[in-house]
């Protein structure tokens, strides 16, 4: 599939498809769409690729794999510069983190995600000053 006259290509379609399936809770369909989107996006597109990885973390958390979700969150955020992981990415990572049931947030991997998110938020505030 090539870009349309409006600049919408298959990578974007698969990204949005995966995001929709993620929010609908169909993690199997989401994972398939994520995989295709990751194949299509260039490695240099950190924003959309990172958003896909955060959606994957949400899928893992929904499926009860909080350790896997935490790993995806930490790996995604740690692979970005402080400037890259601000704004939308930080908000989405925080949303995924807060989607984990409160009792599970006390587990070591998930607690570490909370600490990383707090650090990222602090860095974001300091960069605005």
Secondary structure, DSSP 8 states (H G I E B T S, - for coil): ----TTS--HHHHHHHHHHHHHHHT-HHHHHHHHHHHHHHS-TT-HHHHHHHHHHHHHHHHHTT-HHHHHHHHHHHHHTS-TTTTSTHHHHHHHHHHHHS-GGGGGSHHHHHHHHHHHHHHHHHHHHH-
